[in-house]
Amino acid sequence: MVVATPIGNLGDITQRALQVLASVDFILAEDTRHSKRLLNHYGIGTKLRSCHEHNEESQIEWVKAQLDSGLDLALISDAGTPLISDPGFVLVRALREQGYSILAVPGASSIIAALSIAGLPTDGFVFDGFLPSKSGARRSVLEKYLNECRTIVLLESSHRIKACLNDLLDVLGPARQIAVARELTKRFETVLAGSVESLVNTFANDDNQTRGEFVLMLAGVEAVSASEADITATLKVLLQELPVKQAAGIAAKLSGRRKNEVYNLALDIKNSD
């Protein structure tokens, strides 16, 4: 089972996750010392075995042997949902390809938590993980976002956050809206939102803001939308053949409009017929 664990506050773990971690025969953990603190907090004594990006391939045969003998195993990362910018992909893929059953025990995720409080559109977003550490490579990636209409979600570390923001300023310009979530669910949780330029200034003048782990969320650019008359005409044709939801989804893709906006327009057209 792939089990999500808290991203900071130890209370953010599901009842099911606790039951699974207490009942399995082994827990595969990114850092056994770190995970031991979580297990000790809840009085769970399940055996831990290390499984991280440098050894997970070598763990595959051992894991298969345990599963073949009838044992149950859980996979956790240091925080949040495993495999999301964390180790485990190699192991899970290998087991799934060989027919083993793998179940998800969902829970905390820094990405979803940050999006839920950022105040940016979430009807469509793209997650790109950690940007490259070198400025040149980082800027090359950022250039992909010049015309991206969806919200962009990134992760960044404390020692690169200032340099990353400066590259954002140079590549995407001072006015692009951004939200930066820091230390989510922890004592010094902070969410700062505004233009890239304003956040560059904030971080330059307050070193406390550079501490911790970061989720960066960039607003997408406004799409060049079809006119109201064009989208209405398109919907009228589609609604002759398709249900409202499907017609609205196709029209939104064609026009660059937001799905909920086009759906409401489609309802108005349908109801007026």
MIFI-740384 format. One record per residue (C-alpha): residue in three letters; x, y, z. Coordinates in steps of 0.001 Angstrom, whole numbers, plus 500000, padded with zeros to 6 digits. Layout:
N
ATOM, aa, xx, yy, zz
ATOM, ALA, X, Y, Z
...
% end
This chain:
273
ATOM, aa, xx, yy, zz
ATOM, MET, 500000, 500000, 500000
ATOM, VAL, 501176, 503515, 499195
ATOM, VAL, 500387, 505575, 502289
ATOM, ALA, 500287, 509369, 502599
ATOM, THR, 501687, 510825, 505827
ATOM, PRO, 501548, 514356, 507298
ATOM, ILE, 503482, 517192, 505640
ATOM, GLY, 504084, 518858, 508994
ATOM, ASN, 501327, 518676, 511570
ATOM, LEU, 501264, 515094, 512868
ATOM, GLY, 497499, 515335, 513320
ATOM, ASP, 497039, 515374, 509557
ATOM, ILE, 497022, 511608, 509111
ATOM, THR, 493953, 509556, 508315
ATOM, GLN, 492526, 506857, 510554
ATOM, ARG, 492945, 504379, 507720
ATOM, ALA, 496633, 505277, 507337
ATOM, LEU, 497237, 504611, 511034
ATOM, GLN, 495437, 501279, 510804
ATOM, VAL, 497461, 500238, 507762
ATOM, LEU, 500819, 501272, 509224
ATOM, ALA, 500061, 499371, 512427
ATOM, SER, 498909, 496216, 510656
ATOM, VAL, 501426, 495666, 507851
ATOM, ASP, 504520, 493520, 508339
ATOM, PHE, 507034, 496092, 507043
ATOM, ILE, 507037, 499792, 506231
ATOM, LEU, 509323, 500970, 503441
ATOM, ALA, 510438, 504487, 504396
ATOM, GLU, 512467, 507159, 502640
ATOM, ASP, 514290, 508001, 505887
ATOM, THR, 513720, 505468, 508663
ATOM, ARG, 514929, 507846, 511378
ATOM, HIS, 512477, 510521, 510300
ATOM, SER, 509582, 508082, 509970
ATOM, LYS, 510343, 506531, 513352
ATOM, ARG, 509282, 509781, 515021
ATOM, LEU, 505862, 509587, 513369
ATOM, LEU, 505404, 505947, 514331
ATOM, ASN, 506545, 506562, 517905
ATOM, HIS, 504056, 509438, 518200
ATOM, TYR, 501208, 507030, 517457
ATOM, GLY, 502664, 504034, 519286
ATOM, ILE, 503213, 501993, 516125
ATOM, GLY, 505983, 499409, 516313
ATOM, THR, 505996, 498072, 512746
ATOM, LYS, 509445, 497245, 511357
ATOM, LEU, 510984, 499881, 509070
ATOM, ARG, 513126, 499248, 506028
ATOM, SER, 514930, 501939, 504037
ATOM, CYS, 513715, 502619, 500492
ATOM, HIS, 514954, 505810, 498843
ATOM, GLU, 516022, 507081, 495432
ATOM, HIS, 519496, 505541, 495721
ATOM, ASN, 518435, 502010, 496663
ATOM, GLU, 514839, 501434, 495595
ATOM, GLU, 515767, 499443, 492496
ATOM, SER, 517810, 497052, 494635
ATOM, GLN, 514789, 496623, 496953
ATOM, ILE, 512483, 495250, 494255
ATOM, GLU, 513443, 491588, 494607
ATOM, TRP, 513277, 491752, 498399
ATOM, VAL, 509820, 493340, 498272
ATOM, LYS, 508593, 490712, 495800
ATOM, ALA, 509857, 487927, 498062
ATOM, GLN, 507952, 489349, 501041
ATOM, LEU, 504758, 489743, 499042
ATOM, ASP, 505091, 486224, 497622
ATOM, SER, 505382, 484861, 501147
ATOM, GLY, 502052, 486480, 502056
ATOM, LEU, 503320, 489538, 503939
ATOM, ASP, 501811, 493018, 503608
ATOM, LEU, 503988, 496088, 503056
ATOM, ALA, 503416, 499845, 503129
ATOM, LEU, 505414, 502532, 501348
ATOM, ILE, 505751, 506009, 502845
ATOM, SER, 507892, 509067, 502131
ATOM, ASP, 509266, 511618, 504571
ATOM, ALA, 506135, 513737, 504196
ATOM, GLY, 502980, 513814, 502124
ATOM, THR, 501990, 511463, 499323
ATOM, PRO, 504733, 509090, 498111
ATOM, LEU, 505951, 509309, 494494
ATOM, ILE, 504934, 512965, 494152
ATOM, SER, 508445, 514389, 493732
ATOM, ASP, 509509, 511616, 496112
ATOM, PRO, 511003, 508138, 495604
ATOM, GLY, 508901, 505060, 494871
ATOM, PHE, 508137, 505265, 491159
ATOM, VAL, 510713, 502611, 490205
ATOM, LEU, 509435, 500164, 492806
ATOM, VAL, 505722, 500732, 492144
ATOM, ARG, 506146, 500446, 488382
ATOM, ALA, 508101, 497199, 488667
ATOM, LEU, 505544, 495625, 490997
ATOM, ARG, 502572, 496749, 488918
ATOM, GLU, 504140, 495409, 485715
ATOM, GLN, 504476, 492019, 487404
ATOM, GLY, 500867, 491899, 488535
ATOM, TYR, 501121, 492743, 492221
ATOM, SER, 498194, 494578, 493808
ATOM, ILE, 499007, 498138, 494887
ATOM, LEU, 496504, 500221, 496825
ATOM, ALA, 496507, 503939, 497625
ATOM, VAL, 495851, 505257, 501107
ATOM, PRO, 495364, 508952, 500279
ATOM, GLY, 495995, 511900, 502544
ATOM, ALA, 498161, 514978, 502863
ATOM, SER, 499807, 516581, 499835
ATOM, SER, 501652, 519896, 499928
ATOM, ILE, 500653, 520592, 496325
ATOM, ILE, 496915, 520252, 496876
ATOM, ALA, 497083, 521985, 500255
ATOM, ALA, 498876, 524973, 498720
ATOM, LEU, 496488, 525229, 495773
ATOM, SER, 493497, 525174, 498103
ATOM, ILE, 494564, 528408, 499841
ATOM, ALA, 496468, 530269, 497107
ATOM, GLY, 493526, 532076, 495552
ATOM, LEU, 494591, 531113, 492030
ATOM, PRO, 492477, 529241, 489448
ATOM, THR, 492470, 525488, 490019
ATOM, ASP, 490170, 524282, 487241
ATOM, GLY, 493376, 523470, 485400
ATOM, PHE, 496954, 523363, 486662
ATOM, VAL, 500302, 521831, 485746
ATOM, PHE, 502788, 520463, 488293
ATOM, ASP, 506461, 520602, 487337
ATOM, GLY, 508181, 519629, 490592
ATOM, PHE, 511554, 521134, 491411
ATOM, LEU, 513139, 523491, 488885
ATOM, PRO, 516783, 522955, 487873
ATOM, SER, 519359, 524220, 490366
ATOM, LYS, 521369, 526218, 487801
ATOM, SER, 519979, 529567, 486700
ATOM, GLY, 520467, 528990, 482973
ATOM, ALA, 518607, 525679, 482971
ATOM, ARG, 515962, 527106, 485281
ATOM, ARG, 515291, 530041, 482958
ATOM, SER, 514921, 527674, 480013
ATOM, VAL, 512178, 525828, 481859
ATOM, LEU, 510483, 529079, 482922
ATOM, GLU, 510290, 530194, 479295
ATOM, LYS, 507797, 527356, 478722
ATOM, TYR, 505367, 529217, 480970
ATOM, LEU, 505273, 532440, 478954
ATOM, ASN, 502097, 531297, 477207
ATOM, GLU, 500804, 528731, 479720
ATOM, CYS, 497160, 529439, 480580
ATOM, ARG, 496932, 527028, 483511
ATOM, THR, 498205, 527665, 487033
ATOM, ILE, 501767, 526363, 487347
ATOM, VAL, 502814, 524581, 490553
ATOM, LEU, 506489, 524234, 491475
ATOM, LEU, 508548, 523171, 494486
ATOM, GLU, 511605, 525038, 495720
ATOM, SER, 514151, 524821, 498524
ATOM, SER, 515236, 527469, 501003
ATOM, HIS, 518690, 528016, 499528
ATOM, ARG, 517364, 528625, 495995
ATOM, ILE, 514121, 530505, 496586
ATOM, LYS, 515556, 534023, 496114
ATOM, ALA, 517418, 533094, 492932
ATOM, CYS, 514306, 531367, 491612
ATOM, LEU, 512144, 534436, 492228
ATOM, ASN, 514686, 536668, 490484
ATOM, ASP, 514659, 534361, 487466
ATOM, LEU, 510859, 534463, 487472
ATOM, LEU, 511043, 538254, 487460
ATOM, ASP, 513428, 538329, 484491
ATOM, VAL, 511694, 535661, 482403
ATOM, LEU, 507980, 536165, 483146
ATOM, GLY, 508033, 539852, 484025
ATOM, PRO, 507166, 541847, 487153
ATOM, ALA, 503384, 541713, 486858
ATOM, ARG, 502808, 537933, 486755
ATOM, GLN, 500763, 536933, 489803
ATOM, ILE, 502274, 534366, 492136
ATOM, ALA, 501578, 532736, 495483
ATOM, VAL, 504310, 531242, 497654
ATOM, ALA, 503320, 528799, 500403
ATOM, ARG, 505948, 528099, 503048
ATOM, GLU, 506072, 525500, 505831
ATOM, LEU, 502490, 524352, 505299
ATOM, THR, 500749, 523006, 508452
ATOM, LYS, 503792, 523885, 510561
ATOM, ARG, 504287, 526588, 513184
ATOM, PHE, 505569, 529239, 510777
ATOM, GLU, 503189, 528529, 507896
ATOM, THR, 503044, 531517, 505548
ATOM, VAL, 501304, 532199, 502251
ATOM, LEU, 502385, 535295, 500356
ATOM, ALA, 500576, 536374, 497198
ATOM, GLY, 501003, 539217, 494749
ATOM, SER, 503053, 540161, 491725
ATOM, VAL, 506443, 538555, 491158
ATOM, GLU, 508067, 541941, 491683
ATOM, SER, 506386, 542467, 495063
ATOM, LEU, 507438, 539038, 496313
ATOM, VAL, 511018, 539526, 495127
ATOM, ASN, 511119, 542663, 497273
ATOM, THR, 509528, 540885, 500240
ATOM, PHE, 512060, 538066, 500191
ATOM, ALA, 514947, 540496, 499690
ATOM, ASN, 513963, 542416, 502834
ATOM, ASP, 512956, 539547, 505123
ATOM, ASP, 515350, 536632, 505505
ATOM, ASN, 512836, 534794, 507699
ATOM, GLN, 510754, 534191, 504565
ATOM, THR, 513578, 532153, 503015
ATOM, ARG, 513419, 529425, 505668
ATOM, GLY, 511611, 526147, 505112
ATOM, GLU, 510112, 524347, 502143
ATOM, PHE, 508169, 526116, 499422
ATOM, VAL, 505343, 525533, 496983
ATOM, LEU, 505311, 528178, 494233
ATOM, MET, 502147, 528773, 492234
ATOM, LEU, 502201, 530984, 489151
ATOM, ALA, 499045, 532337, 487587
ATOM, GLY, 498595, 531358, 483968
ATOM, VAL, 498344, 533981, 481264
ATOM, GLU, 494920, 535062, 480092
ATOM, ALA, 493928, 533021, 477072
ATOM, VAL, 492936, 534753, 473874
ATOM, SER, 489245, 533928, 473968
ATOM, ALA, 486636, 533712, 471309
ATOM, SER, 483961, 536423, 471332
ATOM, GLU, 480619, 535875, 473080
ATOM, ALA, 478913, 535580, 469719
ATOM, ASP, 481415, 532977, 468494
ATOM, ILE, 481126, 530787, 471582
ATOM, THR, 477337, 531040, 471548
ATOM, ALA, 477227, 529965, 467913
ATOM, THR, 479550, 527052, 468620
ATOM, LEU, 477474, 525913, 471582
ATOM, LYS, 474227, 526043, 469609
ATOM, VAL, 475670, 523642, 467047
ATOM, LEU, 477166, 521292, 469650
ATOM, LEU, 474019, 521231, 471785
ATOM, GLN, 472066, 519854, 468851
ATOM, GLU, 474101, 516656, 469104
ATOM, LEU, 475599, 516494, 472606
ATOM, PRO, 474626, 516792, 476287
ATOM, VAL, 475303, 520159, 477966
ATOM, LYS, 478399, 519081, 479892
ATOM, GLN, 480092, 517487, 476896
ATOM, ALA, 479194, 520375, 474578
ATOM, ALA, 480522, 522898, 477095
ATOM, GLY, 483768, 520972, 477531
ATOM, ILE, 484463, 520911, 473795
ATOM, ALA, 483512, 524567, 473374
ATOM, ALA, 485779, 525593, 476236
ATOM, LYS, 488753, 523866, 474614
ATOM, LEU, 488015, 525460, 471259
ATOM, SER, 487496, 528952, 472634
ATOM, GLY, 490021, 529201, 475454
ATOM, ARG, 487235, 530098, 477904
ATOM, ARG, 487007, 528622, 481397
ATOM, LYS, 484879, 525472, 481632
ATOM, ASN, 482463, 526756, 484270
ATOM, GLU, 481836, 529961, 482307
ATOM, VAL, 481048, 528050, 479106
ATOM, TYR, 478935, 525507, 481010
ATOM, ASN, 476742, 528281, 482443
ATOM, LEU, 476339, 529795, 478999
ATOM, ALA, 475400, 526385, 477595
ATOM, LEU, 472754, 525980, 480293
ATOM, ASP, 471272, 529378, 479408
ATOM, ILE, 471111, 528418, 475731
ATOM, LYS, 469576, 525034, 476497
ATOM, ASN, 466968, 526505, 478820
ATOM, SER, 465981, 529185, 476316
ATOM, ASP, 465231, 526670, 473564
% end
